[in-house]
Amino acid sequence: MQLQKIVIHTQSIKKVKEFYYDILEFPIHQEKQGLISFIIGSSILEFLETKNTIFPYHFAFNIPSFSILECYEYYHKKISFLKPIINRFSTIFDFADWNAKSLYFLDHENNILEFIAREDIHYPLKEKFSSKDILSISEMGIVVDNAIEAGKYFLENYNIPPFIRSEGHEKFKPIGDDFGLLILCKENRNWFPTNIKAKKQFTQITLEIDGNIFEIENPL
């Protein structure tokens, strides 16, 4: 499954540009009054400005397999990476069950972001790591009432299967595959690895699965 485009809200396009363009070095796809979007490998990340209250989102970016240390070296002077509770001397989260390693960090609005290197996408780093090596948007958090029931809804209506590496439960259930995941999260559950509560709010997702294009808007 491919997450082609994610659209979310922000309260400041100016600050979004400062973080995602100046710090993360994502190329600008489109910029106009109240809107800015970025090219992230094969995906587009778009922000719409709003005066309404917003809450932190969670989304992740796929990077080449086995490149987590190179990603850290490239960004660590510009980003404060979060540390696992069980190992305060490292910023790398090792998800053995998912065959993946991650770096987590927050943006200017406390969105929980993640670089994730998945061994099973079989895409090695070809040269020295740079922002140009980020492959795509890998995950998008979707806040729901019941993750199991929401998983059934997405399977029946969009043919999105459960993620084979995680059975999930009513508070948390990933669906899709290594190339693209929707992270179904019960409202008020903490976004890992923080104490930030998941809240329902506007999210628009364009995804491709088995050659079919779907547009999903949350809350469902």
N, CA and C atoms as a LAMMPS dump frame, in Angstrom:
ITEM: TIMESTEP
0
ITEM: NUMBER OF ATOMS
660
ITEM: BOX BOUNDS ff ff ff
-5.0000000000000000e+02 5.0000000000000000e+02
-5.0000000000000000e+02 5.0000000000000000e+02
-5.0000000000000000e+02 5.0000000000000000e+02
ITEM: ATOMS id mol type element x y z
1 1 1 N 0.843 -1.186 0
2 1 2 C 0 0 0
3 1 3 C 0.881 1.24 0
4 2 1 N 0.504 2.23 -0.768
5 2 2 C 1.264 3.473 -0.849
6 2 3 C 0.423 4.63 -0.317
7 3 1 N 0.996 5.421 0.577
8 3 2 C 0.347 6.643 1.036
9 3 3 C 0.804 7.759 0.104
10 4 1 N -0.048 8.082 -0.864
11 4 2 C 0.348 9.04 -1.895
12 4 3 C 0.34 10.475 -1.393
13 5 1 N -0.67 10.803 -0.57
14 5 2 C -0.782 12.188 -0.111
15 5 3 C -1.475 12.23 1.237
16 6 1 N -0.943 13.042 2.14
17 6 2 C -1.532 13.287 3.446
18 6 3 C -1.798 14.782 3.563
19 7 1 N -3.018 15.146 3.99
20 7 2 C -3.37 16.544 4.213
21 7 3 C -3.787 16.712 5.668
22 8 1 N -3.129 17.644 6.374
23 8 2 C -3.431 17.878 7.782
24 8 3 C -3.491 19.379 8.038
25 9 1 N -3.888 19.738 9.251
26 9 2 C -4.021 21.141 9.623
27 9 3 C -2.797 21.656 10.37
28 10 1 N -2.588 22.948 10.279
29 10 2 C -1.572 23.65 11.046
30 10 3 C -2.111 25.029 11.412
31 11 1 N -1.53 25.637 12.42
32 11 2 C -1.912 27.006 12.765
33 11 3 C -0.927 28.033 12.22
34 12 1 N 0.143 27.568 11.562
35 12 2 C 1.129 28.518 11.032
36 12 3 C 1.879 27.915 9.85
37 13 1 N 1.528 28.355 8.651
38 13 2 C 2.253 27.928 7.462
39 13 3 C 3.713 28.375 7.54
40 14 1 N 3.946 29.565 8.071
41 14 2 C 5.307 30.091 8.182
42 14 3 C 6.195 29.152 8.998
43 15 1 N 5.681 28.693 10.147
44 15 2 C 6.481 27.81 10.997
45 15 3 C 6.624 26.419 10.384
46 16 1 N 5.598 25.979 9.673
47 16 2 C 5.706 24.699 8.949
48 16 3 C 6.862 24.768 7.956
49 17 1 N 6.921 25.861 7.201
50 17 2 C 7.99 26.007 6.21
51 17 3 C 9.36 26.035 6.883
52 18 1 N 9.454 26.72 8.004
53 18 2 C 10.732 26.791 8.718
54 18 3 C 11.195 25.409 9.166
55 19 1 N 10.257 24.569 9.578
56 19 2 C 10.654 23.241 10.068
57 19 3 C 10.876 22.252 8.922
58 20 1 N 9.895 22.124 8.037
59 20 2 C 9.945 21.05 7.035
60 20 3 C 10.847 21.39 5.844
61 21 1 N 10.975 22.668 5.526
62 21 2 C 11.843 23.06 4.42
63 21 3 C 13.247 23.407 4.909
64 22 1 N 13.323 24.26 5.921
65 22 2 C 14.633 24.72 6.374
66 22 3 C 15.393 23.652 7.162
67 23 1 N 14.686 22.905 8.02
68 23 2 C 15.355 21.917 8.876
69 23 3 C 15.38 20.531 8.237
70 24 1 N 14.213 20.023 7.843
71 24 2 C 14.17 18.67 7.269
72 24 3 C 14.585 18.64 5.799
73 25 1 N 14.568 19.808 5.15
74 25 2 C 15.02 19.936 3.755
75 25 3 C 14.099 19.236 2.765
76 26 1 N 12.804 19.218 3.046
77 26 2 C 11.855 18.637 2.109
78 26 3 C 11.565 19.648 0.997
79 27 1 N 11.649 19.248 -0.271
80 27 2 C 11.347 20.17 -1.374
81 27 3 C 9.88 20.621 -1.335
82 28 1 N 9.651 21.879 -1.662
83 28 2 C 8.287 22.403 -1.69
84 28 3 C 7.601 21.982 -2.985
85 29 1 N 6.418 21.434 -2.856
86 29 2 C 5.613 21.018 -4.003
87 29 3 C 4.688 22.146 -4.447
88 30 1 N 4.063 22.804 -3.471
89 30 2 C 3.131 23.895 -3.76
90 30 3 C 3.094 24.837 -2.565
91 31 1 N 2.988 26.121 -2.829
92 31 2 C 2.893 27.101 -1.757
93 31 3 C 1.989 28.236 -2.203
94 32 1 N 0.944 28.493 -1.445
95 32 2 C 0.052 29.617 -1.707
96 32 3 C -0.616 30.007 -0.402
97 33 1 N -1.481 31.005 -0.441
98 33 2 C -2.116 31.492 0.77
99 33 3 C -2.825 30.375 1.525
100 34 1 N -2.386 30.128 2.766
101 34 2 C -3.049 29.145 3.617
102 34 3 C -2.742 27.704 3.317
103 35 1 N -1.74 27.438 2.449
104 35 2 C -1.424 26.053 2.064
105 35 3 C 0.044 25.934 1.714
106 36 1 N 0.649 24.85 2.15
107 36 2 C 1.993 24.491 1.7
108 36 3 C 2.09 22.98 1.663
109 37 1 N 2.761 22.448 0.641
110 37 2 C 2.947 21.001 0.541
111 37 3 C 4.387 20.693 0.16
112 38 1 N 4.812 19.48 0.519
113 38 2 C 6.204 19.062 0.353
114 38 3 C 6.267 17.72 -0.363
115 39 1 N 7.328 17.548 -1.131
116 39 2 C 7.594 16.268 -1.788
117 39 3 C 8.437 15.422 -0.844
118 40 1 N 7.929 14.236 -0.508
119 40 2 C 8.658 13.316 0.372
120 40 3 C 8.767 11.99 -0.374
121 41 1 N 9.809 11.851 -1.183
122 41 2 C 9.947 10.661 -2.014
123 41 3 C 8.766 10.555 -2.971
124 42 1 N 8.028 9.464 -2.859
125 42 2 C 6.867 9.235 -3.727
126 42 3 C 5.572 9.788 -3.144
127 43 1 N 5.651 10.505 -2.021
128 43 2 C 4.459 11.012 -1.329
129 43 3 C 4.454 12.539 -1.284
130 44 1 N 3.282 13.078 -1
131 44 2 C 3.097 14.513 -0.782
132 44 3 C 2.527 14.722 0.615
133 45 1 N 3.11 15.66 1.365
134 45 2 C 2.602 16.058 2.678
135 45 3 C 2.125 17.504 2.568
136 46 1 N 0.83 17.708 2.835
137 46 2 C 0.238 19.037 2.663
138 46 3 C -0.337 19.545 3.979
139 47 1 N -0.109 20.825 4.243
140 47 2 C -0.642 21.484 5.426
141 47 3 C -1.618 22.574 4.997
142 48 1 N -2.786 22.612 5.659
143 48 2 C -3.769 23.663 5.473
144 48 3 C -3.84 24.486 6.752
145 49 1 N -3.765 25.79 6.616
146 49 2 C -3.785 26.646 7.793
147 49 3 C -5.206 26.79 8.329
148 50 1 N -5.346 26.752 9.65
149 50 2 C -6.64 26.902 10.298
150 50 3 C -6.471 27.729 11.564
151 51 1 N -7.547 28.395 11.953
152 51 2 C -7.548 29.114 13.228
153 51 3 C -8.124 28.253 14.346
154 52 1 N -8.632 27.083 13.986
155 52 2 C -9.219 26.184 14.975
156 52 3 C -8.137 25.531 15.834
157 53 1 N -8.531 25.047 16.99
158 53 2 C -7.617 24.283 17.842
159 53 3 C -7.217 23.001 17.126
160 54 1 N -5.943 22.7 17.155
161 54 2 C -5.483 21.438 16.585
162 54 3 C -4.693 20.672 17.634
163 55 1 N -4.595 19.366 17.42
164 55 2 C -3.862 18.47 18.311
165 55 3 C -2.747 17.801 17.514
166 56 1 N -1.744 17.275 18.202
167 56 2 C -0.645 16.638 17.473
168 56 3 C -1.08 15.418 16.667
169 57 1 N -0.519 15.321 15.481
170 57 2 C -0.68 14.156 14.606
171 57 3 C 0.524 13.228 14.79
172 58 1 N 0.366 11.998 14.306
173 58 2 C 1.519 11.101 14.195
174 58 3 C 1.65 10.635 12.752
175 59 1 N 2.849 10.783 12.196
176 59 2 C 3.13 10.193 10.888
177 59 3 C 4.613 9.859 10.805
178 60 1 N 4.939 8.963 9.884
179 60 2 C 6.301 8.434 9.785
180 60 3 C 6.768 8.456 8.336
181 61 1 N 8.095 8.42 8.181
182 61 2 C 8.715 8.441 6.862
183 61 3 C 9.59 7.199 6.685
184 62 1 N 9.407 6.486 5.579
185 62 2 C 10.29 5.373 5.254
186 62 3 C 11.634 5.893 4.767
187 63 1 N 12.701 5.317 5.3
188 63 2 C 14.048 5.58 4.802
189 63 3 C 14.645 4.246 4.357
190 64 1 N 15.747 4.255 3.612
191 64 2 C 16.3 2.989 3.124
192 64 3 C 16.608 2.001 4.256
193 65 1 N 16.517 0.729 3.914
194 65 2 C 16.8 -0.344 4.872
195 65 3 C 18.205 -0.178 5.466
196 66 1 N 18.321 -0.442 6.77
197 66 2 C 19.602 -0.442 7.48
198 66 3 C 20.304 0.936 7.47
199 67 1 N 19.534 2.014 7.304
200 67 2 C 20.174 3.334 7.209
201 67 3 C 19.887 4.206 8.425
202 68 1 N 19.474 3.6 9.539
203 68 2 C 19.039 4.409 10.677
204 68 3 C 20.21 5.209 11.279
205 69 1 N 21.384 4.638 11.334
206 69 2 C 22.533 5.363 11.884
207 69 3 C 22.938 6.519 10.972
208 70 1 N 22.889 6.286 9.67
209 70 2 C 23.231 7.338 8.717
210 70 3 C 22.221 8.488 8.789
211 71 1 N 20.945 8.147 8.977
212 71 2 C 19.908 9.162 9.134
213 71 3 C 20.154 9.98 10.396
214 72 1 N 20.494 9.298 11.476
215 72 2 C 20.811 9.996 12.725
216 72 3 C 21.978 10.967 12.534
217 73 1 N 23.023 10.506 11.905
218 73 2 C 24.204 11.349 11.711
219 73 3 C 23.871 12.584 10.866
220 74 1 N 22.986 12.417 9.912
221 74 2 C 22.643 13.525 9.029
222 74 3 C 21.83 14.603 9.742
223 75 1 N 20.914 14.169 10.624
224 75 2 C 19.955 15.108 11.204
225 75 3 C 20.203 15.487 12.663
226 76 1 N 21.062 14.782 13.386
227 76 2 C 21.053 14.927 14.849
228 76 3 C 21.468 16.314 15.345
229 77 1 N 22.18 17.073 14.529
230 77 2 C 22.563 18.419 14.952
231 77 3 C 21.43 19.424 14.779
232 78 1 N 20.392 19.022 14.041
233 78 2 C 19.266 19.925 13.785
234 78 3 C 17.974 19.483 14.457
235 79 1 N 17.938 18.22 14.9
236 79 2 C 16.725 17.655 15.482
237 79 3 C 17.05 17.049 16.836
238 80 1 N 16.17 17.243 17.818
239 80 2 C 16.319 16.569 19.111
240 80 3 C 15.509 15.281 19.071
241 81 1 N 16.193 14.173 18.885
242 81 2 C 15.509 12.886 18.818
243 81 3 C 15.111 12.415 20.213
244 82 1 N 13.958 11.777 20.309
245 82 2 C 13.495 11.225 21.578
246 82 3 C 14.259 9.959 21.908
247 83 1 N 14.297 9.625 23.208
248 83 2 C 15.047 8.448 23.649
249 83 3 C 14.112 7.398 24.239
250 84 1 N 14.396 6.107 23.974
251 84 2 C 13.594 5.048 24.599
252 84 3 C 13.765 5.06 26.113
253 85 1 N 12.705 4.781 26.83
254 85 2 C 12.765 4.734 28.287
255 85 3 C 13.735 3.65 28.76
256 86 1 N 13.772 2.526 28.036
257 86 2 C 14.589 1.398 28.477
258 86 3 C 16.075 1.6 28.166
259 87 1 N 16.419 2.572 27.337
260 87 2 C 17.82 2.811 27.009
261 87 3 C 18.015 4.306 26.767
262 88 1 N 18.301 5.039 27.835
263 88 2 C 18.417 6.487 27.738
264 88 3 C 19.72 6.935 27.081
265 89 1 N 20.559 5.983 26.695
266 89 2 C 21.823 6.333 26.052
267 89 3 C 21.727 6.263 24.532
268 90 1 N 20.569 5.911 24.014
269 90 2 C 20.39 5.778 22.575
270 90 3 C 19.127 6.505 22.149
271 91 1 N 19.082 6.902 20.885
272 91 2 C 17.867 7.485 20.327
273 91 3 C 17.185 6.518 19.362
274 92 1 N 17.746 5.332 19.203
275 92 2 C 17.217 4.372 18.229
276 92 3 C 16.246 3.41 18.913
277 93 1 N 15.063 3.31 18.356
278 93 2 C 14.05 2.366 18.821
279 93 3 C 14.12 1.132 17.926
280 94 1 N 14.321 -0.025 18.548
281 94 2 C 14.472 -1.282 17.807
282 94 3 C 13.179 -2.077 17.899
283 95 1 N 12.477 -2.223 16.765
284 95 2 C 11.231 -2.987 16.716
285 95 3 C 11.517 -4.33 16.04
286 96 1 N 11.97 -5.289 16.846
287 96 2 C 12.383 -6.579 16.293
288 96 3 C 11.236 -7.29 15.588
289 97 1 N 10.028 -7.213 16.147
290 97 2 C 8.88 -7.889 15.536
291 97 3 C 8.521 -7.302 14.174
292 98 1 N 8.881 -6.045 13.966
293 98 2 C 8.578 -5.387 12.696
294 98 3 C 9.785 -5.351 11.752
295 99 1 N 10.917 -5.929 12.192
296 99 2 C 12.158 -5.874 11.417
297 99 3 C 12.488 -4.429 11.022
298 100 1 N 12.44 -3.552 12.011
299 100 2 C 12.621 -2.133 11.718
300 100 3 C 13.274 -1.415 12.892
301 101 1 N 13.909 -0.304 12.564
302 101 2 C 14.48 0.591 13.58
303 101 3 C 14.014 2.008 13.272
304 102 1 N 13.778 2.785 14.35
305 102 2 C 13.186 4.106 14.179
306 102 3 C 13.897 5.182 14.982
307 103 1 N 13.729 6.412 14.514
308 103 2 C 14.074 7.622 15.236
309 103 3 C 12.804 8.454 15.362
310 104 1 N 12.478 8.893 16.589
311 104 2 C 11.286 9.712 16.818
312 104 3 C 11.689 11.137 17.171
313 105 1 N 10.864 12.09 16.754
314 105 2 C 11.108 13.488 17.098
315 105 3 C 9.807 14.264 16.968
316 106 1 N 9.804 15.472 17.51
317 106 2 C 8.628 16.34 17.47
318 106 3 C 8.908 17.535 16.583
319 107 1 N 7.867 17.992 15.882
320 107 2 C 8.025 19.233 15.132
321 107 3 C 7.583 20.424 15.987
322 108 1 N 7.435 21.566 15.403
323 108 2 C 7.137 22.803 16.128
324 108 3 C 5.749 22.804 16.765
325 109 1 N 4.835 21.936 16.28
326 109 2 C 3.495 21.844 16.852
327 109 3 C 3.296 20.55 17.645
328 110 1 N 4.406 19.911 17.99
329 110 2 C 4.411 18.657 18.745
330 110 3 C 3.798 17.491 17.988
331 111 1 N 3.739 17.574 16.662
332 111 2 C 3.424 16.379 15.895
333 111 3 C 4.518 15.347 16.123
334 112 1 N 4.113 14.095 16.293
335 112 2 C 5.069 13.023 16.589
336 112 3 C 5.518 12.413 15.273
337 113 1 N 6.768 12.664 14.894
338 113 2 C 7.302 12.222 13.613
339 113 3 C 8.297 11.084 13.825
340 114 1 N 8.51 10.349 12.754
341 114 2 C 9.346 9.144 12.864
342 114 3 C 10.041 8.873 11.539
343 115 1 N 11.329 8.637 11.598
344 115 2 C 12.058 8.03 10.49
345 115 3 C 12.141 6.54 10.781
346 116 1 N 11.74 5.703 9.837
347 116 2 C 11.762 4.26 10.08
348 116 3 C 12.471 3.536 8.935
349 117 1 N 13.426 2.684 9.302
350 117 2 C 14.179 1.877 8.341
351 117 3 C 13.687 0.436 8.457
352 118 1 N 12.99 -0.023 7.453
353 118 2 C 12.396 -1.368 7.458
354 118 3 C 13.269 -2.308 6.632
355 119 1 N 13.717 -3.372 7.251
356 119 2 C 14.586 -4.316 6.555
357 119 3 C 13.884 -4.974 5.373
358 120 1 N 12.592 -5.203 5.499
359 120 2 C 11.889 -6.017 4.505
360 120 3 C 11.398 -5.254 3.285
361 121 1 N 11.669 -3.938 3.198
362 121 2 C 11.362 -3.267 1.939
363 121 3 C 12.503 -3.454 0.937
364 122 1 N 13.655 -3.968 1.435
365 122 2 C 14.784 -4.336 0.562
366 122 3 C 15.194 -3.17 -0.334
367 123 1 N 15.377 -2.016 0.289
368 123 2 C 15.821 -0.836 -0.453
369 123 3 C 17.046 -0.281 0.264
370 124 1 N 18.241 -0.684 -0.157
371 124 2 C 19.458 -0.256 0.547
372 124 3 C 19.835 1.177 0.229
373 125 1 N 20.589 1.773 1.127
374 125 2 C 21.155 3.106 0.901
375 125 3 C 22.277 2.972 -0.124
376 126 1 N 22.183 3.757 -1.209
377 126 2 C 23.138 3.611 -2.304
378 126 3 C 24.348 4.521 -2.158
379 127 1 N 24.153 5.687 -1.547
380 127 2 C 25.244 6.625 -1.352
381 127 3 C 25.16 7.187 0.06
382 128 1 N 25.923 8.225 0.349
383 128 2 C 25.856 8.859 1.653
384 128 3 C 24.458 9.424 1.885
385 129 1 N 23.909 9.222 3.092
386 129 2 C 22.52 9.606 3.374
387 129 3 C 22.332 11.119 3.268
388 130 1 N 21.169 11.502 2.696
389 130 2 C 20.731 12.889 2.717
390 130 3 C 19.207 12.904 2.734
391 131 1 N 18.63 14.077 2.848
392 131 2 C 17.176 14.189 2.86
393 131 3 C 16.563 13.644 1.575
394 132 1 N 17.323 13.596 0.496
395 132 2 C 16.82 13.079 -0.778
396 132 3 C 16.575 11.575 -0.74
397 133 1 N 17.094 10.907 0.285
398 133 2 C 16.94 9.459 0.378
399 133 3 C 15.651 9.03 1.07
400 134 1 N 14.886 9.961 1.603
401 134 2 C 13.618 9.595 2.249
402 134 3 C 12.671 9.097 1.173
403 135 1 N 12.097 7.922 1.38
404 135 2 C 11.389 7.202 0.322
405 135 3 C 9.938 7.623 0.165
406 136 1 N 9.239 7.838 1.294
407 136 2 C 7.796 8.073 1.222
408 136 3 C 7.265 8.331 2.625
409 137 1 N 6.005 8.748 2.68
410 137 2 C 5.302 8.72 3.963
411 137 3 C 4.974 7.26 4.248
412 138 1 N 5.408 6.796 5.374
413 138 2 C 5.307 5.376 5.724
414 138 3 C 4.066 5.058 6.543
415 139 1 N 3.714 5.956 7.47
416 139 2 C 2.592 5.703 8.378
417 139 3 C 1.809 6.991 8.594
418 140 1 N 0.506 6.816 8.833
419 140 2 C -0.324 7.945 9.252
420 140 3 C -1.247 7.471 10.348
421 141 1 N -1.259 8.194 11.467
422 141 2 C -2.137 7.838 12.574
423 141 3 C -3.567 8.279 12.313
424 142 1 N -4.503 7.373 12.556
425 142 2 C -5.93 7.646 12.416
426 142 3 C -6.594 7.374 13.766
427 143 1 N -7.248 8.373 14.329
428 143 2 C -7.851 8.24 15.66
429 143 3 C -9.297 7.781 15.526
430 144 1 N -9.62 6.716 16.242
431 144 2 C -10.925 6.061 16.11
432 144 3 C -11.48 5.719 17.495
433 145 1 N -12.735 5.255 17.521
434 145 2 C -13.34 4.831 18.787
435 145 3 C -12.88 3.438 19.199
436 146 1 N -12.743 2.558 18.218
437 146 2 C -12.342 1.181 18.476
438 146 3 C -11.498 0.709 17.299
439 147 1 N -10.232 0.397 17.546
440 147 2 C -9.307 0.068 16.466
441 147 3 C -9.672 -1.233 15.764
442 148 1 N -10.169 -2.21 16.491
443 148 2 C -10.555 -3.479 15.868
444 148 3 C -11.716 -3.264 14.905
445 149 1 N -12.74 -2.534 15.343
446 149 2 C -13.896 -2.273 14.493
447 149 3 C -13.511 -1.406 13.295
448 150 1 N -12.642 -0.43 13.521
449 150 2 C -12.184 0.404 12.416
450 150 3 C -11.397 -0.424 11.398
451 151 1 N -10.59 -1.382 11.894
452 151 2 C -9.849 -2.264 11
453 151 3 C -10.783 -3.063 10.104
454 152 1 N -11.889 -3.526 10.664
455 152 2 C -12.877 -4.262 9.861
456 152 3 C -13.495 -3.363 8.8
457 153 1 N -13.748 -2.113 9.175
458 153 2 C -14.321 -1.145 8.235
459 153 3 C -13.394 -0.929 7.04
460 154 1 N -12.099 -0.739 7.299
461 154 2 C -11.156 -0.486 6.214
462 154 3 C -10.949 -1.733 5.357
463 155 1 N -11.025 -2.899 5.944
464 155 2 C -10.902 -4.137 5.173
465 155 3 C -12.1 -4.309 4.249
466 156 1 N -13.291 -4.082 4.783
467 156 2 C -14.52 -4.285 3.997
468 156 3 C -14.71 -3.222 2.917
469 157 1 N -14.317 -1.975 3.194
470 157 2 C -14.595 -0.878 2.272
471 157 3 C -13.432 -0.518 1.348
472 158 1 N -12.204 -0.81 1.772
473 158 2 C -11.045 -0.42 0.98
474 158 3 C -10.075 -1.573 0.726
475 159 1 N -10.397 -2.737 1.233
476 159 2 C -9.552 -3.919 1.067
477 159 3 C -8.152 -3.72 1.651
478 160 1 N -8.075 -2.971 2.766
479 160 2 C -6.793 -2.781 3.451
480 160 3 C -6.655 -3.873 4.505
481 161 1 N -5.677 -4.757 4.382
482 161 2 C -5.556 -5.882 5.306
483 161 3 C -4.899 -5.482 6.622
484 162 1 N -5.078 -6.273 7.672
485 162 2 C -4.316 -6.062 8.905
486 162 3 C -2.82 -6.21 8.618
487 163 1 N -1.999 -5.482 9.328
488 163 2 C -0.547 -5.595 9.184
489 163 3 C -0.114 -6.944 9.736
490 164 1 N 0.605 -7.711 8.932
491 164 2 C 0.924 -9.087 9.317
492 164 3 C 1.859 -9.166 10.514
493 165 1 N 2.532 -8.056 10.866
494 165 2 C 3.497 -8.091 11.959
495 165 3 C 2.908 -7.681 13.306
496 166 1 N 1.618 -7.328 13.319
497 166 2 C 1.006 -6.887 14.579
498 166 3 C -0.478 -7.229 14.584
499 167 1 N -0.882 -8.051 15.527
500 167 2 C -2.286 -8.448 15.621
501 167 3 C -3.155 -7.286 16.068
502 168 1 N -2.63 -6.448 16.964
503 168 2 C -3.358 -5.281 17.427
504 168 3 C -4.439 -5.614 18.437
505 169 1 N -5.12 -4.566 18.902
506 169 2 C -6.2 -4.706 19.878
507 169 3 C -7.116 -3.496 19.735
508 170 1 N -8.098 -3.35 20.591
509 170 2 C -9.099 -2.302 20.398
510 170 3 C -8.535 -0.886 20.507
511 171 1 N -7.369 -0.736 21.136
512 171 2 C -6.767 0.592 21.288
513 171 3 C -5.695 0.908 20.244
514 172 1 N -5.204 -0.126 19.562
515 172 2 C -4.112 0.075 18.612
516 172 3 C -4.114 -1.041 17.587
517 173 1 N -4.151 -0.656 16.299
518 173 2 C -4.107 -1.683 15.262
519 173 3 C -3.55 -1.078 13.97
520 174 1 N -2.383 -1.537 13.508
521 174 2 C -1.864 -1.078 12.222
522 174 3 C -2.463 -1.9 11.082
523 175 1 N -2.774 -1.241 9.976
524 175 2 C -3.295 -1.941 8.798
525 175 3 C -2.501 -1.492 7.577
526 176 1 N -2.33 -2.397 6.62
527 176 2 C -1.542 -2.12 5.433
528 176 3 C -0.325 -3.02 5.37
529 177 1 N 0.801 -2.475 4.912
530 177 2 C 2.016 -3.28 4.781
531 177 3 C 3.246 -2.409 5.054
532 178 1 N 4.431 -2.983 4.809
533 178 2 C 5.672 -2.272 5.122
534 178 3 C 5.835 -0.976 4.337
535 179 1 N 5.212 -0.872 3.183
536 179 2 C 5.361 0.327 2.36
537 179 3 C 4.418 1.444 2.791
538 180 1 N 3.282 1.068 3.381
539 180 2 C 2.325 2.064 3.822
540 180 3 C 1.389 1.511 4.874
541 181 1 N 1.272 2.223 5.988
542 181 2 C 0.434 1.766 7.096
543 181 3 C -0.479 2.891 7.569
544 182 1 N -1.704 2.528 7.934
545 182 2 C -2.552 3.388 8.74
546 182 3 C -2.491 2.861 10.159
547 183 1 N -2.149 3.73 11.102
548 183 2 C -2.054 3.334 12.502
549 183 3 C -3.366 3.729 13.181
550 184 1 N -4.228 2.749 13.407
551 184 2 C -5.523 3.002 14.035
552 184 3 C -5.322 3.067 15.54
553 185 1 N -5.681 4.186 16.122
554 185 2 C -5.406 4.44 17.537
555 185 3 C -6.666 4.942 18.225
556 186 1 N -6.997 4.362 19.346
557 186 2 C -8.174 4.783 20.108
558 186 3 C -7.956 6.187 20.666
559 187 1 N -8.999 6.991 20.626
560 187 2 C -8.896 8.355 21.131
561 187 3 C -8.461 8.355 22.597
562 188 1 N -7.588 9.288 22.929
563 188 2 C -7.014 9.498 24.264
564 188 3 C -5.944 8.484 24.642
565 189 1 N -5.607 7.553 23.758
566 189 2 C -4.431 6.72 23.98
567 189 3 C -3.201 7.57 23.681
568 190 1 N -2.112 7.343 24.409
569 190 2 C -0.881 8.089 24.157
570 190 3 C -0.278 7.702 22.811
571 191 1 N 0.162 8.712 22.062
572 191 2 C 0.963 8.426 20.878
573 191 3 C 2.35 7.984 21.334
574 192 1 N 2.738 6.78 20.972
575 192 2 C 4.072 6.274 21.298
576 192 3 C 5.118 7.155 20.617
577 193 1 N 6.224 7.47 21.29
578 193 2 C 6.634 7.121 22.647
579 193 3 C 6.479 8.315 23.596
580 194 1 N 5.342 8.987 23.549
581 194 2 C 5.143 10.225 24.308
582 194 3 C 3.943 10.073 25.242
583 195 1 N 3.665 11.138 25.971
584 195 2 C 2.448 11.217 26.781
585 195 3 C 1.379 12.075 26.1
586 196 1 N 1.549 12.323 24.816
587 196 2 C 0.606 13.136 24.049
588 196 3 C -0.602 12.292 23.658
589 197 1 N -1.786 12.781 23.962
590 197 2 C -3.016 12.035 23.721
591 197 3 C -3.451 12.131 22.255
592 198 1 N -3.903 11.023 21.722
593 198 2 C -4.463 10.99 20.371
594 198 3 C -5.858 11.603 20.39
595 199 1 N -6.112 12.518 19.456
596 199 2 C -7.403 13.192 19.376
597 199 3 C -7.921 13.15 17.938
598 200 1 N -9.243 12.99 17.805
599 200 2 C -9.85 13.019 16.477
600 200 3 C -9.766 14.433 15.905
601 201 1 N -9.365 14.515 14.645
602 201 2 C -9.331 15.805 13.966
603 201 3 C -9.171 15.56 12.47
604 202 1 N -9.28 16.621 11.713
605 202 2 C -9.232 16.507 10.256
606 202 3 C -7.938 15.855 9.78
607 203 1 N -8.092 14.832 8.948
608 203 2 C -6.987 14.187 8.25
609 203 3 C -7.524 13.692 6.92
610 204 1 N -6.83 13.972 5.852
611 204 2 C -7.234 13.485 4.525
612 204 3 C -6.09 12.672 3.938
613 205 1 N -6.408 11.48 3.469
614 205 2 C -5.382 10.557 2.986
615 205 3 C -5.752 10.062 1.597
616 206 1 N -4.809 10.162 0.666
617 206 2 C -4.955 9.523 -0.639
618 206 3 C -4.006 8.34 -0.662
619 207 1 N -4.545 7.163 -0.898
620 207 2 C -3.707 5.967 -0.88
621 207 3 C -3.972 5.105 -2.103
622 208 1 N -2.979 4.276 -2.422
623 208 2 C -3.094 3.334 -3.532
624 208 3 C -2.91 1.93 -2.99
625 209 1 N -3.835 1.073 -3.323
626 209 2 C -3.727 -0.318 -2.926
627 209 3 C -4.228 -1.199 -4.059
628 210 1 N -3.387 -2.116 -4.49
629 210 2 C -3.711 -3.036 -5.591
630 210 3 C -4.144 -2.289 -6.844
631 211 1 N -3.499 -1.146 -7.103
632 211 2 C -3.796 -0.405 -8.31
633 211 3 C -5 0.516 -8.22
634 212 1 N -5.685 0.508 -7.091
635 212 2 C -6.854 1.36 -6.895
636 212 3 C -6.505 2.556 -6.024
637 213 1 N -7.036 3.736 -6.354
638 213 2 C -6.797 4.96 -5.612
639 213 3 C -8.016 5.284 -4.761
640 214 1 N -7.783 5.535 -3.477
641 214 2 C -8.859 5.88 -2.556
642 214 3 C -8.507 7.175 -1.831
643 215 1 N -9.526 7.94 -1.493
644 215 2 C -9.341 9.106 -0.659
645 215 3 C -10.174 8.916 0.605
646 216 1 N -9.513 9.023 1.73
647 216 2 C -10.155 8.804 3.037
648 216 3 C -10.06 10.076 3.845
649 217 1 N -11.136 10.441 4.478
650 217 2 C -11.117 11.612 5.349
651 217 3 C -11.54 11.211 6.754
652 218 1 N -10.758 11.588 7.726
653 218 2 C -11.024 11.264 9.125
654 218 3 C -11.326 12.562 9.878
655 219 1 N -12.247 12.585 10.854
656 219 2 C -12.995 11.452 11.399
657 219 3 C -13.879 10.763 10.365
658 220 1 N -13.981 9.443 10.502
659 220 2 C -14.726 8.631 9.545
660 220 3 C -16.196 9.032 9.542
